Every structure is written in structure tokens, then in C-alpha cells.
Amino acid sequence: MPTDGNRVVVVGSGFAGYLAARRLGRLARYQPMHLTLLSATDGLLYSPLLPDVAVGALNPRSIVVPSATLDSVDDVRGDTFDIDLSAREVHYRDLDGAEHVAPYDRRGLCGHRADRADGSSDRPAAPTLFQPSRRRRRWLLVDVAHTVMPELGPDLGQAALQLLRRRRVDVRLGVSLEEVGSDSVTLTDHSVLPCQTVVWCAGVTANPIITSLGLPTERGRLVVDTALRVAGHPEVYAIGDAAAVPDLTKPANDDGTQPICPPTAQHAMRQAAAARNIAAALGYGEARPYRHRDLGLVVDLGGPDAAATPLGLHVRGRLAKVITRGYHLYALPTASRRLRVLADWALTAPTTWPSACSPKRPHWPQPPRGVPRPVGAATGPLIWCRTRLLTG
């Protein structure tokens, strides 16, 4: 039986939380502990494949991994609203609104995401939705950046821009949304466009509860050391969106501080290694500093098109598509989900890899006279706001 001192609470079931709980559950076979996964959702949503769900290429259930399948884990459904660091208690509300307390000796804070509008996201690119079709569908892509997918570099970014325009997408760069009405949107260049559907993909940020803890933060994330421990509270570990983790693979800044890892799925999955350091604090194994060299980005552009930068190489087209889908199959946590996703792709390929061209591009209102036209502007429809790539 677990004794006092071995109570571990993992808050959040995103990439970092789910994988950390899975690792700790396996270690629980050798090191007695009482492990609780506290989350508002019932599993891990593999968000990089959501665009495939949106276009009908995947069944939504194929990218959800239930947390109830985890070994040696007490799966608790609830919404965390307060953390008492001095008493070592996590306060949460269950689905009925009743309040509960989860005591801990070691805690992993993985954070829940919230939307933000500063242009940072780890979700795949909007182009997956911009598939050629014979249906009367009109698209407008709006991005505050002055280039498409700057993380991929100028060559792949330009290739992606050309692909979007071949699909009759109106790409307007250097602008954002100023106002959303019931049947129109207004851009920051004063263009007013008729529109009934807005797709917002403007990025994510850590749970606001982090700022209420009174601990040092950077860009809204908790400051941690290289072992992923929170400053001043070695019993608390923060990973994923909740943590500002030093990136040991990059040179120090001019002020001597270390750059922090980007809040991407790639880093969140690797930071689940905090489970090893938690186990070390309980007397099993040795703690190690977090170090992960970025493997590159993979971006599905819909149909047979994709772009990827594996290990610094710039790849596009069908080879990039194979790399992209291969990475996702590798990154999915369970074999059953990999098989389901692979089967879905095979069954839906004839309908989601269309060769038909979209209808003739419609005319859209342009900026008033005297207002400079933003770089990359064209003519087209719906809205997609600033998206920063990554799945990788």
C-alpha cells in the first residue's frame, strides 16, 4: 500500500499530463505511490490531427485516447480552480459542481490550454481545410504575419502561399480581425467582408490559474529549472503549456539566461520525462535535466500536399506527406489509435484527396482608397486568423 509521502497528483491530461501519468503508472509497479490524474476531460485529444477531422478524413474518436485505460492511475474528472502550495492541496470541482480536495506530496502541473490572440499555436496549419472542391465554397485566410508559415522558412512558406492561391484562397497578410458581426467581418485594413463562418485558430496559452499562484512566470508560464521543478517549490513540477522550460540545446542569451522551449506538442511529449524525476524524488532512479533538440516541423496542407523540415531538411509534396503522416502515427500514444487513424486515412483518401479545381474565385471588397494593400493580399472568403505552425 502507498504510504504518506508518495501521493502524486498530475493536473491536466494534455500531451504532457497524459504521457507523464502513463510513465508514472508504469513506475508504480516498482515504486509504491498513489497516483491521481485530475483533468476536466476524459483523455488525450491529439489536436494536430483536428484539421483531418474537420475535412472528414478522420473519425473524431480515432484521435482521442481515454485516460481510463492508464495502469495504476486514479482517473478523476474535475476542473481545478485553486492550488494551495503551503498545504499541498489541489482544489477542484467535479461534474456536478461539488468541490473536492486532492492532497499531494509531489505534483505535476501540466496546464489546460486557453485561446489567445498573439499568434502562437501548436496546431496544424489552416491549409488542410482549404481543399479543392466543386462546391461553391469561398475562403479567406487572414494572418498578422507578413509571410505564410514563417517557421518553415521562406522557400516552403512561399510554396505554401502559391498552393493556397492555386486553390483560390484569398490570402491577406499583415492584417487581423477588428470586428466580427453577424453577417460580416471587419479587418484592420478597414475592409468589410460578408461572412457567416469564422474559424479562429489564434493560438493557446496556459491556464490562468498559473498566474494566481504567486510564483515567478515568464510569458504566462511557470519558471522551472532544468529538472522541471518549480522555483521555490521542489515538490511541484511543471511541464507542457504550464512551464517555461530552459532549452539546453541553444546558446545562452546575452544576459546569461537560457532561452525557453516553445510550447509545442513535440516538447510537451518529451517533457513527460518529468515522471522520471518525480520517481527519483520518491527514491527510485536518478533525476536528469530536460534536453531535447527540435526534430523539425511537419505540416499537412491537405490532399497529397505537405511541408516538413525533418532534422533541418526542407521537404515538400508527397514525400513530405509521407513524413508528416508517419510522424503522427509514431506520436499517437497507443497502437489501437494508430491502427484506427491509418484505417480512416485509407478509407477516406478517395474523397479527401480531390483533384478537381475549386470554383472561379469570387470578387471580394478591397481596402478603401488611400489604405495601403497588405503584402500578399488577393481576393477570396471565410476567415482563418493567425496560426503558428507546429505539430512536430
N, C-alpha and C positions, 0 to 999 in steps of 0.2 A: 504494500500500500504506500502511496506517496505520502511523505511527511511534510510538515511546515518547512518552508524554505525552498520547496520545489514546485510552487504554484506558478504557472506560466500562462499569461493571457496575451493572445495575439489579436489586435484590433484591426479589422478590415480584411476582406477576402479578395482583394485585387491580385495582381501578379505577385507582388512581394509577399502579401499576407498569406495567400493560399499555399504558395510554394514553401514558405517558411514553416507553416503549420504542418505541411506534409513531411518535411525533413525532421521536424521535432517529433512528430508522431512515430517515425521510424526509429529515432534515437531513444524514444521512450521504452523500447523493447529492452534496452541495456541500462538506461539510467532512469530510475523511477521518478516520475513527475506527474502532476495533474495539469493537463494541457487543455486550454479553452480557446476556441476560435469564436470571437464575437464580431458579428457582421450584420448589417441591415439587409443583406442579400443572401441567397442560399447557395452561392457558389461563385466560381470564377467565370467572368464573361471575357472571352478572348476578343477584345474590342478591335484589334487590327483587321479582323475579317467582317466587321459590321457592314462595310460597303457591299460585300458579296451577298450578304443577307438582303440588303436594300434592293438589289437588282434581281433577286430571285435565284442567285447561283448557289446559295446555301440555305438549308433549313435552320431557323434560329436556334433550335435545340442542339444542333451539332456543335455550336461554339460555346456552350455553357457546360462547365464541369462542376457537378454538385459537390459541395463541401461535406455532405453527409457520408460520402464514400471514404473519407480520410480515416486512417487507422489511428486508434488510441487518442482521438480528439473529441472533446465535448463541444459539439456544434451548437452554438447559442445564437438565436436570432434576436437582434435588438439594435437600437440606434444609440450610440454613445453620445451623451450630452455633457459629461463632466469627468475630469480625472483629478483625483486628489493625490498628489505626489507624496505628501507627508504621511498620509495614512495608507498609501499604496492600494488605492481602490479605484476601480473603473465604474462609473455610474452610467446606467443605460436604461432605456425604455423598451419594453417588449412590444409585440404587435398590437396588444390591447391597450397600450399606453401606460401600463403599470411600471413603476420604477423599481430597479434592482441594483444590487452592488456585486461586483466581481472582484474579490481581493486577489492580489498578486505578489509574488516575490521577484519575478522577472517579467518584464512586459515588452512586447514588440509592437511598436506603433507604426502601422503601415499606411494609415490615412485613407479616407474616401475622397474621391475627386469631386470638384465642383467646377461649373463652367466659368470661364473668364474670357476677357476680350483683348488680351495683349498679344495674341498671335502665337501662342506656344501650345503644341499638342503632340501627342504621340500616336495619333490615329492616322490611318492611311489617307491618301490623297483623294480629293473630290473627283478626279477624272474617272474613277471607276463607275460613277453614276452617269457620266456623260457618254453613254454608249450610242452608236449609230442606231437609228430606228426609222421605220416608215411612218410611225405615228407622228401626229402634229404636236411635237414637244419642243419647247423653246428654253434655252439655258443661258444664264448669265453667271459668270464667275467673277467675284469681287475679292480683291486681295490688297491689303495695305502695303505689302512689299512691292518693290519695283521690278522683281523678276519672279518667274514661276519656279517653285521648289528650289530656293537658293541652296538648301542643304546638299543637293545633288551636284552642284557645280554648274557653271554656265552652259556647258555643252549639253548635258542631259536636261537641264532646265529649259533650254531653247527648243530642244527636240520635243519635250512635253507640251510646250506652248504651241508649236506647229501642229501637233497631234490634236489638241483641243480645237484649234481653228479649222482643221480639216473636218472635224465633227460638227462644225457650225456653232461653236460655242463663242459667245461674246465675252472676251476676256478684258477686264478693266483693272489695271494695276495702279497702285499708288492712291487708291481711294477706299473708303469703307462705307458702312451704313450710317446715315444720320438719323433717319426716322423710318419706322415700319408702320404702314397704315393697313386698313382692312383690305384694300384692293390695289395698293401701290407701295413702292419704297422710294425713299429719297436718299441719294448718295451724297457724300461730302463734296463732290464737284457740282452739286445742285441739280443733277439730273433726277427727274421724277419718272419712274418706270412703272407701268401697270404690272402687277404681280399678285398672285394669290397664294403662292407657296414659297416659304423661306426656309432654307436648310442652314442651320447655324452650326459651324464647326470651328469655333474660335479659340479652342484650347481649354486646358484644365488647370486647376490649382489645388493645393492641398486643402483639407478640411479646415474651416475657420476655427475649429476648437483648438487648433495648434497655437494660434495667437493668444488664446485665453490662458495658456499655461504659465505665462510669465517667464518663459525660457528664451535664451538667445535664438534668433531666427535669421535666416538670410533668404531673401526673395520669398518670404512666407513659409519657409521650410525650417525645421529644427536643425540647429548646428550640431553635428556629431563628429566624433573622432574617427580615425581610420578603422577602428574596430566596430564602428556603427553605434557606439554608445553616446547617449545624450550628455552634453556638458553639464557637470554638476550632479548628475543622477546616473551613476554607472549601472544601476539595476534596470534602466529604461533604454531600449534600443529603438532606433527609428530608421526605417528603410522606405524605399519607393518614393511616392509623391510627398511623404511626410518629412523627408530628410534632405539636408544639404550635405551630401557626402563628398569628402575631398577626393579629387581624381588624381591618383598617384601616378598615372601614366603620362601626365602632362607636366611641363616645366612650371615652376612656381611663378606667381605674378611678381611685378616689380616691387610690391610691398612685402614680399616674402610669403604671402598666403598661397594656399594651393587652390587652383580652380575647382569648382564643384561639378559633379557629374550631372548631365542633363536629365530631366525627369522623363525618361523614355522607358518603354516596356523592356527593352534589352537590359538596361541597368537594373530595373526593378526585379527582374527574374534572377539576375546574378546576385543581387543584394540579399536574396533569401538565404544566402550563406550565413547571415546573422544567426541562423539556427545553430550553427556550429559554435559560434562564440557564446551563445546563451548556454548551450550544453557544457562548454568549458567552464563557465561561471558556476555551474552546478556540480563540477568535479569530473566531467567526462571529456577527455580530449584537450586540445590546446586552441586558444583563440588565435586568429590570423587577421591581418589587416585586409581591407577590401581593395582589390586591384582588378580592374577589367579593362582591357583595351577594346575600344569600339570596333565592332566587326563590320561596320558599314550600314547602309540603309537599303531597304527593299521597298518598292512602291508598285502596286498593281494599278495599271492605267486602264483596265477594262479590256474585254476581248482578249486578243493574243498579245496585247502590248503591256510592257512593264519597263521599269528602270531600276537598276541596282548598282551599288558601289561596294561589292564584297571585297574586304581586305584592301581597299583603295582602288580597285579596278572599276572602270566605268563601263557598264554593260547595259544594253537596251534591246528591245524587241523580244523575240520568242525565247532566246537564251535567258534573258533577264526574267521572263515569265516563269521558266522552269526553276530558276534560282529562288525567286520570290515565293512560289508555292512550296518548293522544297523546304525553305526556311520555316514557313508557317507550320507545315506538317511536323517538322522537328521540334518546334517550340510548343506545340499543343501538349499539355501535360499528360494525357492518357492515350493509350493505344486505341481504345474504343472510339474516342473523339477523332483521332487521326483517320481511322477507317471510315467513319461517317462522313467526314469532310471530303475525303478522297472520292467516296461513292457519290456524294452530292455533285461535286465538280464534274465527274464523268457523265452523270445523268443530265445535267443542265447545260453542258458545253454547246450542244447544237442551237440552243436558244439564247445563250448569253455571250456567244462569240459571233454576233451578226456581221455580215459583210455588206449589208445594204447601207446606202448613204442616208443621212437624215434629210428632212425636207429643206427646201430652199430657205436660207436664213431670212428671218423677218426683219423688218426695219424697227429700230428702237430709237427713242428720243435721245438726242445728243446734248452735251453741256451747252448752256446758253452762250451766246456770243460774248467774247471777252474773257471767258473762263478757259484757261489752258487745258487741252485734252491730255489726260494722263497717259504715261507711257504704256503701250500695249493695248490701248482701248480698241475695241472692234464694234460689233453690233449683234446682240443676242438675248437673254431671258431670265428665268428663275434666279435665285441668289445663292451664292456659297461664299461665306466670309472667311477671311484669313486662316489658312491652315498650315501648320508647320509639320513637315513630314517626319515621320519616322515609323517604323514598326520594328525595326530591326534589331 
